[in-house]
Amino acid sequence: MKTTRIRYTAARPLAVVFTLSAAMMAVPESASAAANPAFPALFGTRTTQSTNISMFPKWGGALSRYFNERKLGETPCTSTLFNACHLKAWKAFLQSLKGQDKLSQVRAVNTYMNRQRYLTDPRNYGVKDYWATPGQFFKRNGDCEDYAIAKFMSLRALGFTNRDMRIVVLQDLNLRVGHAILVVNLNGRALVLDNQVRRVVPAESIRHYRPIYSINERNWWLHRRG
């Protein structure tokens, strides 16, 4: 398996755990049982749900910019200004998947996005951490969460619901770095879409990921072991 060098340090996700744990102190443990019981447990963790996604401004910013991108005007593809024409290839790809079964759509989206080049945020945007929209990702490439976001938005456009999917921020115990993936709940089974893995694989086949939190457009979940 070919792996990609990830930019996060090992200490950073641990700091996130302490911050999120403190924020969730007021949330009762019983909330985890109500957090979409149809979604499988991930990597041996239990979850506590919250609707306060304002705690994640980078994700909120990516969502806001994404919905603005959908209103872009048409100008020539040769324009230096980002416009709707630059998204045409992606839209045509998604259109070609309409009518296919969900598993085929998941696999195709994972393959399509993994063709993009991995590029760290400091090199790409000059900041430590930036969550890009699909449009920015196609134009400038990106890092692990950018792959996950583009896959999330692609499947949302194909009709997958928020309840079907979560972007999971986790610790890769083998590489000792932070990482982000997309997990899709398909017929009660959690499928992992990962820029480090060519194929879609079931979550239970992965032993070296420790989730910190997961998120979609409406909710986020703090993950605890046990």
ABEGO torsion letter per residue (X at the ends): XBBBBBABBAAAAAAAAAAAAAAAAABBAAAAAABGAABBBBGGBBBBBBABAAABAAAAAAAAAAAAAAABBBBBAABABBBAAAAAAAAAAAAAABGBBAAAAAAAAAAAAAABBBBBAAAAAGBABBBBBAAAAAAAEEBAAAAAAAAAAAAAAAGBBAAABBBBBBBBAAAGBBBBBBBBBBGGBBBBBBAABABBBBAAABAABBBABBBBAABBBBBBBX
